[in-house]
Amino acid sequence: MKKFLVMLLAAVMVFSFAACGGGSSSEEAAADDTMKVAMVTDYGDITDQSFNQTTYEACKAFCESNDVEFTYKKPASDADADRVSSIEEAIEEGYNVIVMPGYAFANAIYEVAPLYENVKFVALDVSEGDLTAYGEREFDGPNVYSAVYQEEIAGYMAGYAAVKLGYTKLGFLGGMAVPAVQRYGHGFVQGADAAASELGKSDVEIKYVYGGQFFGDADITAAMDTWYGAGTECVFACGGGIYSSAAEAAAKTGGKVIGVDVDQAGIIDGAYGEGMTVTSAMKGLGATVNTLLGAIKDGKWDEYAGQIQNLGLVSETPSENYVQLPDSTQWADGFQQADYETLVKELFDGTRTVSADIDAIPATTAVKVDDQGAIKG
């Protein structure tokens, strides 16, 4: 009888523990498996006309079209602890699909993903190197999917187009010198050099600098004023909201800007002058969001879980690729839409190649590159 009472008491204690939420975090997250999506912002916010806004709008549109509950969280600061806090806040509220744009989420994913095995983490631009801190730690994320992009190809297209369109005094203004931005810049240099070689030009110059941040300010605008004032015609502004400094300076001289990540012609031309944006080096953030959320909704998450996919050219048709130039590109005699289609075909079939190496700015044969380091940091 005493043994029976002990067993009964133990059973009551186990039941009470479970009823009061004593299970694991992952079990709590799995209590309701209805798809609920939360997006957490990277540097900036959902009005940045770049990474955050594109990801937010894609998530929101998908969820509205598919009757899926959606929210977004903005961390209190750019610290890892605040990213973790925002992710866990969303999970505690019952969101079981977390979408995160930007390499800065690597440490938060490394910390949080193993704790919530039933939550699906979709990351954009978080590389294996980011997650493993470049070999100094191991990461196994069966509930994580990340897409990285071949920015070097998009950058190449933009640099090639700029020179073919007649610009000879170019600039590259990167945000922070992180791999994605470096690939954009190095591709830009390669594309400009290839176009200059084909045209037999020896007067093409590229000023090259990193701002040290992903937003414009007075110091960066002053540097751009110096560039445009000295004859720079077109700057590839590559890094979130840093375009504002390039565009502000360009407006004073009638200069041009190349956008990044998404088609930035609308926001740049609208705020700083019609016709300012020559083109934009784009990557398919929205397409990636739609693919992954659609797979989760259709029960096909297993086809993507645990993978880091490097997305780039998947077709000879420009609009079907994960890296491309927009329809708003200022086509002209030197570079028409048919020329762009030929360029994409050559890149796709391997006739034309682009290096993704980021160890050093690529060597050039026809273009002179002025490496100015960093404005800040």
C-alpha positions in Angstrom: 0.0 0.0 0.0 2.8 2.4 0.9 4.5 1.6 -2.5 1.3 2.3 -4.3 0.9 5.7 -2.6 4.5 6.6 -3.5 3.9 5.7 -7.2 0.6 7.7 -7.1 2.3 10.7 -5.6 5.0 10.6 -8.3 2.5 10.4 -11.0 0.6 13.4 -9.6 3.9 15.4 -9.5 4.7 14.6 -13.1 1.2 15.6 -14.2 1.4 18.8 -12.3 4.8 19.7 -13.7 3.6 19.2 -17.2 0.4 21.1 -16.6 2.3 24.1 -15.3 4.6 24.3 -18.3 7.5 22.3 -17.1 8.2 20.9 -20.6 11.1 22.1 -22.8 10.9 25.3 -24.8 10.7 23.3 -28.1 7.8 21.3 -26.7 6.0 24.6 -25.8 6.6 25.9 -29.3 5.1 22.8 -30.8 1.9 23.0 -28.8 0.2 24.6 -31.7 1.7 23.6 -35.1 -0.4 26.1 -37.1 2.0 28.1 -39.3 2.6 31.5 -37.8 5.3 33.7 -39.3 7.4 36.4 -37.5 10.1 38.5 -39.2 12.8 40.1 -37.2 14.6 43.1 -38.6 18.3 43.5 -39.1 20.1 46.9 -39.0 17.5 49.5 -39.8 13.8 48.9 -40.1 11.0 48.0 -42.4 11.1 51.3 -44.3 14.8 51.1 -45.3 14.0 50.5 -49.0 16.4 47.6 -48.9 16.9 44.3 -47.1 14.4 44.7 -44.2 11.6 46.3 -46.2 11.8 43.8 -49.0 11.8 40.8 -46.6 9.0 42.4 -44.6 6.8 43.1 -47.6 7.3 39.6 -49.0 6.4 37.9 -45.7 3.4 40.2 -45.2 2.1 39.6 -48.7 2.5 35.9 -48.5 0.8 35.6 -45.2 -2.1 37.8 -46.2 -2.6 35.8 -49.4 -2.5 32.5 -47.5 -4.4 33.5 -44.3 -1.3 33.0 -42.2 -0.8 35.0 -39.0 2.1 37.4 -39.3 4.1 39.9 -37.2 7.5 41.5 -37.1 9.9 42.4 -34.4 12.5 45.2 -34.3 15.3 44.5 -31.8 16.0 47.3 -29.3 19.5 47.6 -30.6 22.0 46.0 -33.0 23.3 43.8 -30.1 23.1 40.0 -30.4 21.3 39.9 -27.0 18.5 42.0 -28.4 18.2 39.9 -31.5 17.9 36.8 -29.3 15.3 38.6 -27.2 13.2 39.5 -30.2 13.3 36.0 -31.6 12.4 34.4 -28.2 9.6 37.0 -27.7 8.1 35.9 -31.1 8.4 32.2 -30.2 6.8 32.8 -26.8 3.9 34.5 -28.6 3.4 31.3 -30.6 5.2 32.1 -33.8 6.9 29.0 -35.2 8.5 30.3 -38.4 11.1 33.0 -37.8 12.4 34.9 -40.9 15.7 36.8 -40.4 17.5 38.9 -43.0 21.2 39.6 -42.7 24.5 38.0 -41.6 24.2 39.7 -38.2 21.7 37.1 -37.1 24.4 34.4 -37.1 25.1 34.5 -33.4 21.5 34.7 -32.4 20.7 31.7 -34.6 23.6 29.8 -33.2 22.3 30.4 -29.7 18.6 30.1 -30.2 17.9 27.5 -32.9 19.1 24.4 -30.9 16.7 25.4 -28.1 13.6 25.3 -30.2 13.8 22.3 -32.4 10.2 22.6 -33.6 10.6 26.2 -34.7 11.6 26.7 -38.3 14.3 29.4 -38.8 14.6 31.0 -42.3 17.7 33.1 -42.7 18.7 35.3 -45.6 22.4 36.1 -46.2 23.7 34.1 -43.3 26.6 32.0 -44.5 28.2 28.9 -43.2 31.2 31.0 -42.2 28.9 33.4 -40.2 27.3 30.5 -38.4 30.6 28.7 -37.6 32.5 32.0 -36.9 34.8 31.0 -39.7 35.8 27.6 -38.4 36.1 28.5 -34.7 32.9 26.6 -33.7 30.6 23.9 -35.0 27.0 24.4 -36.0 24.4 21.8 -36.7 21.0 23.4 -37.5 18.5 20.8 -38.8 15.7 23.4 -38.2 17.6 26.2 -40.0 17.6 27.1 -43.7 19.7 30.0 -45.0 20.0 31.4 -48.5 23.2 33.2 -49.5 23.5 34.9 -52.9 26.1 35.3 -55.6 26.4 39.0 -55.2 29.5 39.0 -57.3 27.4 38.3 -60.3 24.9 41.0 -59.6 27.8 43.5 -59.0 29.4 42.3 -62.2 26.3 43.0 -64.2 26.0 46.5 -62.7 29.7 47.4 -63.3 29.5 46.0 -66.9 26.3 48.0 -67.6 27.7 51.2 -66.2 30.8 51.2 -68.5 28.8 50.0 -71.5 26.5 53.0 -70.9 29.4 55.3 -71.2 30.4 56.1 -67.6 34.1 56.2 -67.0 34.4 57.8 -63.6 32.9 55.4 -61.2 32.7 54.8 -57.5 31.9 52.0 -55.1 30.6 53.0 -51.7 30.1 49.9 -49.6 28.4 49.7 -46.2 30.4 47.5 -43.9 33.2 45.3 -45.3 31.3 42.0 -44.8 31.4 39.2 -47.3 28.2 40.0 -49.1 29.2 43.7 -49.6 32.7 42.7 -50.6 31.4 40.3 -53.2 29.2 43.0 -54.7 32.1 45.4 -54.9 34.6 42.9 -56.3 32.0 41.8 -58.9 31.5 45.5 -59.8 35.2 46.0 -60.4 35.4 42.8 -62.6 32.3 43.8 -64.6 33.6 47.3 -65.3 37.0 46.0 -66.2 35.5 43.5 -68.7 33.4 46.1 -70.4 36.3 48.6 -70.6 38.5 45.9 -72.1 35.8 45.0 -74.7 35.5 48.7 -75.6 39.2 49.3 -75.7 38.9 52.0 -73.0 41.9 53.0 -70.8 40.2 55.9 -69.1 37.9 54.1 -66.7 38.5 54.7 -63.0 36.8 53.4 -59.9 37.1 55.0 -56.4 36.5 52.3 -53.9 35.6 52.8 -50.2 33.6 51.3 -47.3 31.5 53.6 -45.2 31.8 51.4 -42.1 28.0 51.4 -41.5 24.7 50.7 -43.3 23.3 54.2 -43.3 24.4 57.5 -44.6 25.5 60.5 -42.5 27.2 63.8 -42.7 30.7 62.3 -42.8 29.9 59.9 -45.6 28.0 62.6 -47.5 31.1 64.8 -47.3 33.3 62.0 -48.8 30.8 61.6 -51.6 30.7 65.4 -52.1 34.5 65.2 -52.7 34.1 62.3 -55.2 31.3 63.9 -57.3 32.9 67.3 -57.0 36.1 65.8 -58.5 34.3 64.3 -61.5 32.9 61.0 -60.3 29.8 60.3 -62.5 28.2 57.3 -60.9 28.5 55.5 -57.6 27.4 52.0 -56.7 26.0 52.6 -53.2 26.0 49.2 -51.6 24.7 48.8 -48.1 21.2 49.4 -46.9 20.4 53.1 -46.4 24.0 54.3 -47.2 22.6 55.2 -50.6 21.3 58.4 -49.0 24.8 59.9 -48.8 25.7 59.1 -52.3 22.3 60.4 -53.6 22.5 63.6 -51.6 25.9 64.3 -53.1 25.0 63.3 -56.6 22.0 65.6 -56.6 24.4 68.6 -56.2 26.3 67.8 -59.4 23.8 65.9 -61.6 25.5 62.7 -60.7 24.2 59.1 -60.9 23.7 56.3 -58.4 23.5 52.5 -58.7 21.2 50.8 -56.2 21.5 47.5 -54.4 19.6 44.4 -53.2 16.3 45.6 -54.6 15.2 48.0 -57.4 15.9 51.3 -55.6 15.0 53.6 -58.5 11.7 54.5 -57.0 13.0 55.7 -53.7 16.2 57.3 -54.9 14.7 59.1 -57.9 11.7 60.1 -55.9 13.7 61.7 -53.1 16.7 63.0 -54.9 16.0 63.5 -58.6 14.3 61.8 -61.5 16.6 59.7 -63.5 19.4 59.5 -60.9 19.4 55.7 -60.6 21.2 54.0 -63.5 20.3 50.5 -62.4 20.3 48.3 -59.2 22.2 45.1 -58.5 19.4 43.0 -57.2 19.1 39.7 -55.4 15.9 37.6 -55.0 15.0 38.2 -51.4 11.3 38.2 -52.1 11.5 35.1 -54.3 13.4 33.3 -51.5 10.8 34.2 -48.9 8.0 33.0 -51.1 9.7 29.8 -51.9 10.4 28.9 -48.3 7.1 30.0 -46.8 5.3 28.2 -49.6 7.3 25.0 -48.9 6.5 25.2 -45.2 2.8 25.8 -45.9 2.8 22.8 -48.3 4.5 20.5 -45.9 7.8 20.4 -47.8 10.1 22.0 -45.2 12.2 18.8 -45.2 13.4 19.6 -48.7 15.1 22.8 -47.3 15.7 22.1 -43.6 19.4 22.1 -42.5 20.6 23.6 -45.8 22.6 26.7 -46.8 21.9 27.3 -50.5 24.0 29.6 -52.7 21.5 31.2 -55.1 22.4 32.9 -58.3 21.7 32.1 -61.9 19.3 29.3 -62.6 18.2 30.3 -66.1 19.2 32.0 -69.3 16.1 34.2 -68.7 17.1 37.2 -66.6 13.9 37.6 -64.7 14.0 34.0 -63.4 17.3 34.4 -61.6 18.1 35.2 -58.0 20.6 37.9 -59.1 19.6 40.4 -61.8 19.2 44.0 -63.0 15.8 45.6 -62.9 13.5 46.6 -65.8 14.1 50.2 -64.7 17.7 50.0 -65.9 18.5 53.0 -68.1 19.0 51.1 -71.3 20.7 53.0 -74.1 22.6 52.4 -77.3 25.7 51.1 -75.5 23.7 48.6 -73.4 20.3 47.6 -74.5 18.0 45.0 -73.0 19.1 42.5 -75.7 22.8 43.1 -74.6 21.8 42.3 -71.0 20.1 39.1 -72.1 23.3 38.1 -73.9 25.4 38.9 -70.8 23.1 36.7 -68.6 23.3 33.8 -71.1 27.1 34.0 -71.1 27.3 34.1 -67.3 24.8 31.2 -67.1 26.6 28.9 -69.6 30.1 29.7 -68.3 31.3 31.6 -71.3 31.9 34.5 -68.9 33.0 33.9 -65.3 33.1 36.0 -62.2 35.4 35.3 -59.2 33.7 35.3 -55.7 37.1 35.7 -54.0 37.1 38.5 -51.3 40.6 38.3 -50.2 41.6 41.4 -52.2 40.1 43.8 -54.7 40.4 42.0 -58.1 43.4 42.8 -60.3 42.3 44.7 -63.4 43.7 45.1 -67.0 41.8 48.1 -68.2 40.4 49.9 -65.2 42.3 51.9 -62.5 41.0 51.2 -59.0 41.7 53.7 -56.2 41.3 51.8 -52.9 40.5 54.4 -50.2 39.9 51.9 -47.4 37.1 52.9 -45.0 35.6 56.2 -44.0 34.8 54.9 -40.6 35.9 51.9 -38.5 
